[in-house]
Amino acid sequence: MVGEIDEEVQKLIEARGRSAVLKATLITSRSKLPNTIILAFEGPDDKLAFSQWISRVRPGFIYEPLTCKGKRQVLQLHDAAMKDKARLADGVYFFVDRDFDDLLGFTPSNQLFMTEEYSIENTVVHRDTLENLLKKEFHCDGAPDLRAAITAVFDKDYTDFLAATRALNERLFLAKQLGLDVTKSNKLKDIAKVDLKAIAASETAPVEAIKLPREPAAQEASDHAAAFAALDPHTRYRGKWAFQFFQKWLECLQTARKAGSDYFKGTELTQTVNTSAITIQTMASKSGFPVGFEDFLATVPDGI
C-alpha cells in the first residue's frame, strides 16, 4: 500500500512539473508573440490535422501552435492559464479529444474545444474521406460507379472491424470509468485481422491487448454495460484503432489494384499509388470536420 501511495505521489509531482514547464513555454510564446492567437494541441497528429481543418474553414488565419504532449497536459495548462491573474489565457485556445474520459474532471470553458467524437481519428476515418482519396490518390476520377462499389466494401469492412473490436473497446471504456491504469498494444495484429472483405477479431485475447492492474469485478462491468452499449461505434470507439484499420485497409486496396482487381477496371493503372504517403494530415485535408469545430473556430478572434 505504501508503495502504491508513493507511486501516486510521484505521478502528481511529475504532472505538476510538466504543467509548470508548459506554462513557462506559453509565457515565453506570449512574450515573443504578444498579439498572436495561440492554439494548444495534444500532440503532433492533432496539430497537423487541425492545421488542415483550420486552413479550410479560415484561410489565412494566423496562429501559433503549442504541442503539449498529451491530453492531461493540455487540460492542466488550460486550468493554469484560466486561473492566472496576469490573464495568461487571453488569446489562447485549447483542443482535446473526448476519449472515454471526457475532461478528466477539469473545468470546461469557452476557450476549450473537446471533440464530440472519441478523437480526431474518428473524423478522418469516413467514407467521404475514402471517396476523395479514390478520386485523387487512387486515380479513380471519372469512375463514380467504381468508387461507389469500393466505398460499399469499406462501409461493410469498417462496420465488421468495429464489431470485431467491441470487446476491446468495452474493456478500455470500463478501465477509464474505474480509473484504472491501462497498457495498450499498439500493434494492429493484437486488435483485429484486416483484409478486403475479410475482417476478424484478433487471436490476441483482450486481457493481453489491454493490460490492467486488476480485473474489473462482475458488478463493476454490469454497472457500466448500458452506458457503453449506448455509444455509437463509428464515432465513440477508440479512434487510433480505427485509424490503424483505415491505413491497413488502404494498403490492402493498393495491393488489389496492383493485382489488377476488377475494383479498378477501366482506370489508369500505370499511375502510382503510394499509401505510405497518406498521413492523418492528408486525410484531414479530404475529410469532414469534427462536430462543433466550425462553430468553435468562429469564436476565435484574429488576434489580441
N, C-alpha and C positions, 0 to 999 in steps of 0.2 A: 504493500500500500504506500509506504514512504517513497519507494522508487517511482511509483506512478505519479505521486504528487510532485516530486522533484522534476519529473519529465514535463508535466504540465506547466510548472513554474518557468522552466527553461524555454518552453514554447512561447509563453507570454512575453518573456524578456526579449526573445528574438523577434517577435512580432512588433513589439514597441520599437526595437532598433530599426527594423525595416521601415516602419512608419515614419520615424524621425528622419531617416535618410531621404525618403520620398518627399517629405515636407521641405527639407532643405533644398532638394532638387527643384521643387516647384518655386520656392522663394528665389532661387538663382535664376530660373527661367523668367520669372516675372520681372526681376530687376533688369534683365537684358532686353526683355520684350514687354515694356510697360503697357502697351496698348493693343497687344495681340491676344486673341482668344486662344486659350489652351484647352485641349481635349485629352483627357486621361483614359487610357485603354488598358485592358488586362495584359495583353501580350502582342507580339509582332503580327500574328494572324489577324487579330481584331483590328489593329492599326491599318493593315493592308486592305481588309475587306471594307471597313468603314471609309477608307480613303476613296474607294470606288463609288460607294453609295453617296458620299458627300459631294463628290465632283459631279455626279449625275443630278442630284437634287439642287445643289447650289454651285453652279460653275463659277470659278474664280474666287470662291470663298477661301480666305487666307486664315490658317490657324497653325498652332504649334502642337504637334503630338507629344504626349508623355506616356511612355510604356512603363507599367507598374509591376510586371512580373507576377500577376495573379489577381484573382477577384477580391480576395480579402484585403490585399494591399490597396486596391482602388477604393474600396469602401472605407478603409482606415484613413486614407488620405482625404477622402470626401468629408469624413467626420471631423478630422482635424482642421481642415480648411474652413468648414462651415462654423466651427467654434472659434476660429482665430479672430481676435479683437482688432487686428490690423486689416481685416476684410480681405484676407488672402483668397477667399473663394470667388471674389469678383472676377468675372470673365473666365471662369474655369468650369468645365462641364465634364461629367464622368459617365463612362459606359461600361456596363457589366452584363454578363449572361445570367439568365434566370436559374439555370441548372435545376437541381431538385431541392435546393435550399434557399431559393429566393435571395433576400438581402442579408441573410445570416444574422438577423436581429438588429442590424443597423437601421438608422432612421432615414426614410426617403426624403427627397427634396425635389424641387422643380429644376434642379441642375443635374439630376442623376437619372440616366436612362437605363432601364433594365429591360432586356428583351422579354416579350411575352412567350416566345419560343424557348426551348431548353437552351439553345445557344445560337450563335450566328451561323453555324454549320447547317442547322435545320432550314435556314432560309435559302442557302445556295443549293442544297440537295433537293431538287424540284424538277418536275417535268418541263417547266418553262425554261429553266437553265439548260437542260438537255436539248431542247428544241433549238436554242440559239447556238449551242456547241455543234449540233449536227449541221446547221446551215454554214458555219464558218470553219471550225477546226476539222470537221469530218467531210467537208466539201459536198454536202447533200443539198446545196442550194438548187432550186428549181425542181425538187423532188418531194413535194409535200406528202404524197402517199407513202413513200418510203419512210419519211420522218415519222409519220403517224404510226406506222407499223412498229418501228423501233421504240418509240415512246410508249406504246402499249406494252411491249415486253418489259421496259423499265418499270412501269407502274406495277405490273404483277410481281416482278422480282423485288422491288423495294418493299411492297406490302408483305411478301414472303420473308424478307430479311427482318422486318420489324417483328413479325410473328416468331421467327426463329430466335430473336434476342429478347423476347418478352421476359423470360426468367431472369436474365442478366440485368435488365433494366429494373425489374421489381426488386431484385436483391440490392442494387445500388440505391434505389429510392428508399427502401427500408433502412439501409445503413445511414443515409442522410437524415431521415426523420428521427432516428435514435441517437444521432450524434456520434456514430462510430467512425473511427479512422478507417480509410479504405486504401488498399493497394490494388491497383487495376493493371491488368495486362494490356500492353499497347500493340499486341500482335493480332492482326485480323483473324488468323487461324484459330485463335482462342475465343473469338467472338462468333464467327459463323463461317460456313463454306460458301464461297461466292463464285458463280459462273453464270453465263447467259442461260436463262430458263432453268437454272439448277441451283437453288438456294437451299441450304440445310443448316440445322443447328451444328455448332462446333462439337467435336468429340471431347473437348476440354470441359470438365464439369464446372458449373457456375462457382462452386466453392473454391476452385483453383484459379479461375479467371478473375474473380473478385475476392480477395482475401480480407477477412475481418478479424479483429482481435477476439471476438466471441461470436457464436452463432445466435441470432435473434430467437427468442422464445416463441412458441407457437401462438401465444396470446398477443405478443407484440406484432407478429406478422398479420394476425387476424384484425387487429385494431386499425391497421393501415391499408388493408387489402382493397377496401372500397374506394379510397382516395386514389390509389394507383390505377385501379380499373377505370376510373373516370377520365384519365389522361388520354389525349389524342396521340397515338403513337408517332404520327408524322411530325408533329410539332413539339411534343413533350418528352420523347425518348432521347437518350443521350446523342447529341449532335456529332461528336467526334467519331463515334462508331458509324453513324450514318455517312459521314464524310469518307471514312475509310472504305465503306461499301461502295460508294459512288466512284472513288478513284479506281478500285479494283474492277468494278463493272465496266468502266470506260476502257480499261486495259483489255478486258475480255472482248469488248466490242471492236477494238482496234485489231485484235488477233483474228476475229471473224472477218473483218474487212480484208486483211492481208490474205486470208484463205479464199477470198472470192465469194463470200457469203451472198446469198440472194437478198439479204438486207440492204445491200449496196448495189444491186443490179441496175446498170444504166448510169451510174455515177462515174466521175473521173477518178479511177483508182490509181493513176500514176502520181497523183499529188500526195505528198507526205502528210501523215497524221502523227503528231508527237504528244502522246498523252502525259508524258512526264513534265511537259511544259504547262499543263493545265493545272494551275495552282488555285488556292482559295481566292486569290486576287482576281485571277482570270474568271472564275465562276461568279464572283461578286459583280464583275463588270457586265454580266449577262443575266443576272438573277433579278428577282423582285427585291423589295426592301423588307426589313424586319417590321412587324406590326407596330405602328405608332411612331416609327422613326422620322418620317417626313414631318409630322406634326411637332415632334420634339425639336427637330433641327430648325423649324420655323421660329422657335422661341429664342434661338441663339443669335445675339447681335453680331454685327460685322466687326466690332472692336469695342474697347472700353476707353 
